[in-house]
Amino acid sequence: MTTVQQVLMLKGPHVHSIGPQAVVYDAVALMARHGVGALLVMDGAQILGVLSERDYARKVVLRGRSSHAAEVREIMSTPVITGRPSLSIEEAMAIMSQRRIRHLPIVEEGRLCGLVSVGDLVKAIIADQQFVIAQLEQYIHQ
């Protein structure tokens, strides 16, 4: 059973983040530059919130606000739902599905270990399934 920690080992621990006082335009530009769909909103080592493309679309665009005037703290999602590195990918996916979130910060003993997305977990599940299929095919052909 693959764990979130194993996913992070392949993906790497780097997490893109932004401060709460930054303007939303800068946050969206940062997401675009790095090809990510969300940023952690951080104050030092403390996670204050998560800012996603969904937050931008629903809380800025649909409300006719200016991304140059609105601050990240005004539209970030809180409270932050987190997971542990020891979670299986299935457990992490269940949390994300139940909470209707697409990004899960992974924290251990108060320290940020990384961030996994639904896409990261789906990729890991597919890899696990391909491995099982290959093992079954090898068993059948023996």
mmCIF file of the C-alpha atoms, coordinates in Angstrom:
data_MODEL
# 
_entry.id   MODEL 
# 
loop_
_atom_site.group_PDB 
_atom_site.id 
_atom_site.type_symbol 
_atom_site.label_atom_id 
_atom_site.label_alt_id 
_atom_site.label_comp_id 
_atom_site.label_asym_id 
_atom_site.label_entity_id 
_atom_site.label_seq_id 
_atom_site.pdbx_PDB_ins_code 
_atom_site.Cartn_x 
_atom_site.Cartn_y 
_atom_site.Cartn_z 
_atom_site.occupancy 
_atom_site.B_iso_or_equiv 
_atom_site.pdbx_formal_charge 
_atom_site.auth_seq_id 
_atom_site.auth_comp_id 
_atom_site.auth_asym_id 
_atom_site.auth_atom_id 
_atom_site.pdbx_PDB_model_num 
ATOM 1   C CA . MET A 1 1   ? 0.000   0.000   0.000   1.00 0.00 ? 1   MET A CA 1 
ATOM 2   C CA . THR A 1 2   ? 1.532   3.280   -1.147  1.00 0.00 ? 2   THR A CA 1 
ATOM 3   C CA . THR A 1 3   ? 1.670   6.107   1.374   1.00 0.00 ? 3   THR A CA 1 
ATOM 4   C CA . VAL A 1 4   ? 1.577   9.858   0.946   1.00 0.00 ? 4   VAL A CA 1 
ATOM 5   C CA . GLN A 1 5   ? 5.191   9.920   2.152   1.00 0.00 ? 5   GLN A CA 1 
ATOM 6   C CA . GLN A 1 6   ? 6.189   7.741   -0.818  1.00 0.00 ? 6   GLN A CA 1 
ATOM 7   C CA . VAL A 1 7   ? 4.343   10.082  -3.194  1.00 0.00 ? 7   VAL A CA 1 
ATOM 8   C CA . LEU A 1 8   ? 6.220   13.043  -1.705  1.00 0.00 ? 8   LEU A CA 1 
ATOM 9   C CA . MET A 1 9   ? 9.539   11.223  -2.063  1.00 0.00 ? 9   MET A CA 1 
ATOM 10  C CA . LEU A 1 10  ? 8.910   10.940  -5.818  1.00 0.00 ? 10  LEU A CA 1 
ATOM 11  C CA . LYS A 1 11  ? 7.375   14.391  -6.189  1.00 0.00 ? 11  LYS A CA 1 
ATOM 12  C CA . GLY A 1 12  ? 9.747   16.212  -3.870  1.00 0.00 ? 12  GLY A CA 1 
ATOM 13  C CA . PRO A 1 13  ? 8.975   18.286  -0.805  1.00 0.00 ? 13  PRO A CA 1 
ATOM 14  C CA . HIS A 1 14  ? 8.979   21.725  -2.444  1.00 0.00 ? 14  HIS A CA 1 
ATOM 15  C CA . VAL A 1 15  ? 5.764   23.673  -1.908  1.00 0.00 ? 15  VAL A CA 1 
ATOM 16  C CA . HIS A 1 16  ? 4.936   26.965  -3.580  1.00 0.00 ? 16  HIS A CA 1 
ATOM 17  C CA . SER A 1 17  ? 3.634   29.519  -1.117  1.00 0.00 ? 17  SER A CA 1 
ATOM 18  C CA . ILE A 1 18  ? 2.744   33.158  -0.729  1.00 0.00 ? 18  ILE A CA 1 
ATOM 19  C CA . GLY A 1 19  ? 2.170   35.556  2.139   1.00 0.00 ? 19  GLY A CA 1 
ATOM 20  C CA . PRO A 1 20  ? -1.324  36.616  3.233   1.00 0.00 ? 20  PRO A CA 1 
ATOM 21  C CA . GLN A 1 21  ? -0.726  40.285  2.418   1.00 0.00 ? 21  GLN A CA 1 
ATOM 22  C CA . ALA A 1 22  ? 0.177   39.655  -1.239  1.00 0.00 ? 22  ALA A CA 1 
ATOM 23  C CA . VAL A 1 23  ? -2.276  40.805  -3.872  1.00 0.00 ? 23  VAL A CA 1 
ATOM 24  C CA . VAL A 1 24  ? -4.264  38.084  -5.614  1.00 0.00 ? 24  VAL A CA 1 
ATOM 25  C CA . TYR A 1 25  ? -2.854  39.011  -9.037  1.00 0.00 ? 25  TYR A CA 1 
ATOM 26  C CA . ASP A 1 26  ? 0.666   38.139  -7.837  1.00 0.00 ? 26  ASP A CA 1 
ATOM 27  C CA . ALA A 1 27  ? -0.585  34.828  -6.441  1.00 0.00 ? 27  ALA A CA 1 
ATOM 28  C CA . VAL A 1 28  ? -2.277  33.877  -9.725  1.00 0.00 ? 28  VAL A CA 1 
ATOM 29  C CA . ALA A 1 29  ? 0.847   34.885  -11.659 1.00 0.00 ? 29  ALA A CA 1 
ATOM 30  C CA . LEU A 1 30  ? 2.948   32.695  -9.338  1.00 0.00 ? 30  LEU A CA 1 
ATOM 31  C CA . MET A 1 31  ? 0.620   29.725  -9.896  1.00 0.00 ? 31  MET A CA 1 
ATOM 32  C CA . ALA A 1 32  ? 0.824   30.215  -13.661 1.00 0.00 ? 32  ALA A CA 1 
ATOM 33  C CA . ARG A 1 33  ? 4.625   30.546  -13.606 1.00 0.00 ? 33  ARG A CA 1 
ATOM 34  C CA . HIS A 1 34  ? 5.023   27.266  -11.713 1.00 0.00 ? 34  HIS A CA 1 
ATOM 35  C CA . GLY A 1 35  ? 2.163   25.406  -13.369 1.00 0.00 ? 35  GLY A CA 1 
ATOM 36  C CA . VAL A 1 36  ? 0.336   24.699  -10.122 1.00 0.00 ? 36  VAL A CA 1 
ATOM 37  C CA . GLY A 1 37  ? -3.311  25.050  -9.165  1.00 0.00 ? 37  GLY A CA 1 
ATOM 38  C CA . ALA A 1 38  ? -2.838  26.171  -5.568  1.00 0.00 ? 38  ALA A CA 1 
ATOM 39  C CA . LEU A 1 39  ? -0.472  27.907  -3.183  1.00 0.00 ? 39  LEU A CA 1 
ATOM 40  C CA . LEU A 1 40  ? -0.118  27.563  0.550   1.00 0.00 ? 40  LEU A CA 1 
ATOM 41  C CA . VAL A 1 41  ? -0.603  30.852  2.337   1.00 0.00 ? 41  VAL A CA 1 
ATOM 42  C CA . MET A 1 42  ? 2.188   30.988  4.892   1.00 0.00 ? 42  MET A CA 1 
ATOM 43  C CA . ASP A 1 43  ? 3.372   33.220  7.693   1.00 0.00 ? 43  ASP A CA 1 
ATOM 44  C CA . GLY A 1 44  ? 6.858   31.887  8.291   1.00 0.00 ? 44  GLY A CA 1 
ATOM 45  C CA . ALA A 1 45  ? 6.420   28.161  8.974   1.00 0.00 ? 45  ALA A CA 1 
ATOM 46  C CA . GLN A 1 46  ? 2.723   28.520  9.862   1.00 0.00 ? 46  GLN A CA 1 
ATOM 47  C CA . ILE A 1 47  ? 0.098   27.510  7.297   1.00 0.00 ? 47  ILE A CA 1 
ATOM 48  C CA . LEU A 1 48  ? -2.662  30.121  7.324   1.00 0.00 ? 48  LEU A CA 1 
ATOM 49  C CA . GLY A 1 49  ? -4.704  28.952  4.344   1.00 0.00 ? 49  GLY A CA 1 
ATOM 50  C CA . VAL A 1 50  ? -4.756  27.542  0.847   1.00 0.00 ? 50  VAL A CA 1 
ATOM 51  C CA . LEU A 1 51  ? -5.309  29.691  -2.218  1.00 0.00 ? 51  LEU A CA 1 
ATOM 52  C CA . SER A 1 52  ? -6.546  27.818  -5.287  1.00 0.00 ? 52  SER A CA 1 
ATOM 53  C CA . GLU A 1 53  ? -7.669  28.695  -8.763  1.00 0.00 ? 53  GLU A CA 1 
ATOM 54  C CA . ARG A 1 54  ? -11.169 27.848  -7.526  1.00 0.00 ? 54  ARG A CA 1 
ATOM 55  C CA . ASP A 1 55  ? -10.882 30.526  -4.820  1.00 0.00 ? 55  ASP A CA 1 
ATOM 56  C CA . TYR A 1 56  ? -9.829  33.037  -7.446  1.00 0.00 ? 56  TYR A CA 1 
ATOM 57  C CA . ALA A 1 57  ? -12.675 32.171  -9.807  1.00 0.00 ? 57  ALA A CA 1 
ATOM 58  C CA . ARG A 1 58  ? -15.384 32.192  -7.142  1.00 0.00 ? 58  ARG A CA 1 
ATOM 59  C CA . LYS A 1 59  ? -14.222 34.974  -4.835  1.00 0.00 ? 59  LYS A CA 1 
ATOM 60  C CA . VAL A 1 60  ? -12.673 37.438  -7.268  1.00 0.00 ? 60  VAL A CA 1 
ATOM 61  C CA . VAL A 1 61  ? -13.880 36.883  -10.828 1.00 0.00 ? 61  VAL A CA 1 
ATOM 62  C CA . LEU A 1 62  ? -17.521 36.034  -10.059 1.00 0.00 ? 62  LEU A CA 1 
ATOM 63  C CA . ARG A 1 63  ? -17.800 38.855  -7.524  1.00 0.00 ? 63  ARG A CA 1 
ATOM 64  C CA . GLY A 1 64  ? -16.336 41.446  -9.870  1.00 0.00 ? 64  GLY A CA 1 
ATOM 65  C CA . ARG A 1 65  ? -13.398 42.193  -7.587  1.00 0.00 ? 65  ARG A CA 1 
ATOM 66  C CA . SER A 1 66  ? -10.010 43.395  -8.735  1.00 0.00 ? 66  SER A CA 1 
ATOM 67  C CA . SER A 1 67  ? -7.175  40.898  -8.479  1.00 0.00 ? 67  SER A CA 1 
ATOM 68  C CA . HIS A 1 68  ? -4.831  43.888  -8.210  1.00 0.00 ? 68  HIS A CA 1 
ATOM 69  C CA . ALA A 1 69  ? -6.628  45.205  -5.106  1.00 0.00 ? 69  ALA A CA 1 
ATOM 70  C CA . ALA A 1 70  ? -7.777  42.078  -3.244  1.00 0.00 ? 70  ALA A CA 1 
ATOM 71  C CA . GLU A 1 71  ? -5.334  40.482  -0.828  1.00 0.00 ? 71  GLU A CA 1 
ATOM 72  C CA . VAL A 1 72  ? -4.718  36.756  -0.603  1.00 0.00 ? 72  VAL A CA 1 
ATOM 73  C CA . ARG A 1 73  ? -5.935  36.702  3.027   1.00 0.00 ? 73  ARG A CA 1 
ATOM 74  C CA . GLU A 1 74  ? -9.364  37.890  1.852   1.00 0.00 ? 74  GLU A CA 1 
ATOM 75  C CA . ILE A 1 75  ? -10.015 34.925  -0.435  1.00 0.00 ? 75  ILE A CA 1 
ATOM 76  C CA . MET A 1 76  ? -7.891  32.020  0.869   1.00 0.00 ? 76  MET A CA 1 
ATOM 77  C CA . SER A 1 77  ? -9.639  28.877  2.070   1.00 0.00 ? 77  SER A CA 1 
ATOM 78  C CA . THR A 1 78  ? -9.605  28.206  5.797   1.00 0.00 ? 78  THR A CA 1 
ATOM 79  C CA . PRO A 1 79  ? -9.458  26.228  7.976   1.00 0.00 ? 79  PRO A CA 1 
ATOM 80  C CA . VAL A 1 80  ? -6.668  24.219  6.408   1.00 0.00 ? 80  VAL A CA 1 
ATOM 81  C CA . ILE A 1 81  ? -7.301  20.495  6.230   1.00 0.00 ? 81  ILE A CA 1 
ATOM 82  C CA . THR A 1 82  ? -4.015  18.580  6.568   1.00 0.00 ? 82  THR A CA 1 
ATOM 83  C CA . GLY A 1 83  ? -2.862  14.987  6.378   1.00 0.00 ? 83  GLY A CA 1 
ATOM 84  C CA . ARG A 1 84  ? -0.024  12.898  7.761   1.00 0.00 ? 84  ARG A CA 1 
ATOM 85  C CA . PRO A 1 85  ? 2.778   11.328  5.709   1.00 0.00 ? 85  PRO A CA 1 
ATOM 86  C CA . SER A 1 86  ? 1.717   7.868   6.919   1.00 0.00 ? 86  SER A CA 1 
ATOM 87  C CA . LEU A 1 87  ? -1.707  8.097   5.236   1.00 0.00 ? 87  LEU A CA 1 
ATOM 88  C CA . SER A 1 88  ? -2.275  5.630   2.449   1.00 0.00 ? 88  SER A CA 1 
ATOM 89  C CA . ILE A 1 89  ? -3.067  7.232   -0.882  1.00 0.00 ? 89  ILE A CA 1 
ATOM 90  C CA . GLU A 1 90  ? -6.586  5.817   -0.565  1.00 0.00 ? 90  GLU A CA 1 
ATOM 91  C CA . GLU A 1 91  ? -7.031  7.449   2.869   1.00 0.00 ? 91  GLU A CA 1 
ATOM 92  C CA . ALA A 1 92  ? -5.745  10.767  1.541   1.00 0.00 ? 92  ALA A CA 1 
ATOM 93  C CA . MET A 1 93  ? -8.085  10.554  -1.447  1.00 0.00 ? 93  MET A CA 1 
ATOM 94  C CA . ALA A 1 94  ? -11.014 9.817   0.889   1.00 0.00 ? 94  ALA A CA 1 
ATOM 95  C CA . ILE A 1 95  ? -10.226 12.906  3.005   1.00 0.00 ? 95  ILE A CA 1 
ATOM 96  C CA . MET A 1 96  ? -9.992  15.064  -0.100  1.00 0.00 ? 96  MET A CA 1 
ATOM 97  C CA . SER A 1 97  ? -13.235 13.690  -1.529  1.00 0.00 ? 97  SER A CA 1 
ATOM 98  C CA . GLN A 1 98  ? -15.160 14.090  1.736   1.00 0.00 ? 98  GLN A CA 1 
ATOM 99  C CA . ARG A 1 99  ? -13.881 17.627  2.300   1.00 0.00 ? 99  ARG A CA 1 
ATOM 100 C CA . ARG A 1 100 ? -14.186 18.565  -1.395  1.00 0.00 ? 100 ARG A CA 1 
ATOM 101 C CA . ILE A 1 101 ? -10.613 19.786  -1.617  1.00 0.00 ? 101 ILE A CA 1 
ATOM 102 C CA . ARG A 1 102 ? -8.071  19.236  -4.372  1.00 0.00 ? 102 ARG A CA 1 
ATOM 103 C CA . HIS A 1 103 ? -4.872  19.970  -2.417  1.00 0.00 ? 103 HIS A CA 1 
ATOM 104 C CA . LEU A 1 104 ? -3.784  18.468  0.910   1.00 0.00 ? 104 LEU A CA 1 
ATOM 105 C CA . PRO A 1 105 ? -0.860  19.885  2.886   1.00 0.00 ? 105 PRO A CA 1 
ATOM 106 C CA . ILE A 1 106 ? 1.054   17.097  4.620   1.00 0.00 ? 106 ILE A CA 1 
ATOM 107 C CA . VAL A 1 107 ? 2.199   17.914  8.139   1.00 0.00 ? 107 VAL A CA 1 
ATOM 108 C CA . GLU A 1 108 ? 4.076   15.916  10.755  1.00 0.00 ? 108 GLU A CA 1 
ATOM 109 C CA . GLU A 1 109 ? 4.735   17.153  14.288  1.00 0.00 ? 109 GLU A CA 1 
ATOM 110 C CA . GLY A 1 110 ? 3.791   20.685  13.254  1.00 0.00 ? 110 GLY A CA 1 
ATOM 111 C CA . ARG A 1 111 ? 6.235   20.703  10.312  1.00 0.00 ? 111 ARG A CA 1 
ATOM 112 C CA . LEU A 1 112 ? 5.159   21.005  6.682   1.00 0.00 ? 112 LEU A CA 1 
ATOM 113 C CA . CYS A 1 113 ? 6.392   17.983  4.707   1.00 0.00 ? 113 CYS A CA 1 
ATOM 114 C CA . GLY A 1 114 ? 4.829   18.775  1.342   1.00 0.00 ? 114 GLY A CA 1 
ATOM 115 C CA . LEU A 1 115 ? 1.599   19.166  -0.586  1.00 0.00 ? 115 LEU A CA 1 
ATOM 116 C CA . VAL A 1 116 ? -0.261  16.535  -2.594  1.00 0.00 ? 116 VAL A CA 1 
ATOM 117 C CA . SER A 1 117 ? -2.942  17.153  -5.178  1.00 0.00 ? 117 SER A CA 1 
ATOM 118 C CA . VAL A 1 118 ? -5.722  14.907  -6.405  1.00 0.00 ? 118 VAL A CA 1 
ATOM 119 C CA . GLY A 1 119 ? -3.654  14.501  -9.570  1.00 0.00 ? 119 GLY A CA 1 
ATOM 120 C CA . ASP A 1 120 ? -0.639  13.276  -7.587  1.00 0.00 ? 120 ASP A CA 1 
ATOM 121 C CA . LEU A 1 121 ? -2.784  10.669  -5.847  1.00 0.00 ? 121 LEU A CA 1 
ATOM 122 C CA . VAL A 1 122 ? -4.511  9.524   -9.034  1.00 0.00 ? 122 VAL A CA 1 
ATOM 123 C CA . LYS A 1 123 ? -1.106  9.081   -10.681 1.00 0.00 ? 123 LYS A CA 1 
ATOM 124 C CA . ALA A 1 124 ? 0.058   6.956   -7.712  1.00 0.00 ? 124 ALA A CA 1 
ATOM 125 C CA . ILE A 1 125 ? -3.118  4.846   -7.761  1.00 0.00 ? 125 ILE A CA 1 
ATOM 126 C CA . ILE A 1 126 ? -2.695  4.191   -11.497 1.00 0.00 ? 126 ILE A CA 1 
ATOM 127 C CA . ALA A 1 127 ? 0.949   3.198   -10.968 1.00 0.00 ? 127 ALA A CA 1 
ATOM 128 C CA . ASP A 1 128 ? -0.093  0.780   -8.201  1.00 0.00 ? 128 ASP A CA 1 
ATOM 129 C CA . GLN A 1 129 ? -2.772  -0.741  -10.430 1.00 0.00 ? 129 GLN A CA 1 
ATOM 130 C CA . GLN A 1 130 ? -0.349  -1.130  -13.345 1.00 0.00 ? 130 GLN A CA 1 
ATOM 131 C CA . PHE A 1 131 ? 2.081   -2.942  -11.039 1.00 0.00 ? 131 PHE A CA 1 
ATOM 132 C CA . VAL A 1 132 ? -0.631  -5.341  -9.850  1.00 0.00 ? 132 VAL A CA 1 
ATOM 133 C CA . ILE A 1 133 ? -1.737  -5.996  -13.443 1.00 0.00 ? 133 ILE A CA 1 
ATOM 134 C CA . ALA A 1 134 ? 1.844   -6.746  -14.489 1.00 0.00 ? 134 ALA A CA 1 
ATOM 135 C CA . GLN A 1 135 ? 2.242   -9.145  -11.544 1.00 0.00 ? 135 GLN A CA 1 
ATOM 136 C CA . LEU A 1 136 ? -1.010  -10.923 -12.405 1.00 0.00 ? 136 LEU A CA 1 
ATOM 137 C CA . GLU A 1 137 ? -0.049  -11.225 -16.068 1.00 0.00 ? 137 GLU A CA 1 
ATOM 138 C CA . GLN A 1 138 ? 3.321   -12.663 -15.092 1.00 0.00 ? 138 GLN A CA 1 
ATOM 139 C CA . TYR A 1 139 ? 1.602   -15.169 -12.776 1.00 0.00 ? 139 TYR A CA 1 
ATOM 140 C CA . ILE A 1 140 ? -0.872  -16.215 -15.494 1.00 0.00 ? 140 ILE A CA 1 
ATOM 141 C CA . HIS A 1 141 ? 1.900   -16.790 -18.073 1.00 0.00 ? 141 HIS A CA 1 
ATOM 142 C CA . GLN A 1 142 ? 3.986   -19.023 -15.801 1.00 0.00 ? 142 GLN A CA 1 
# 
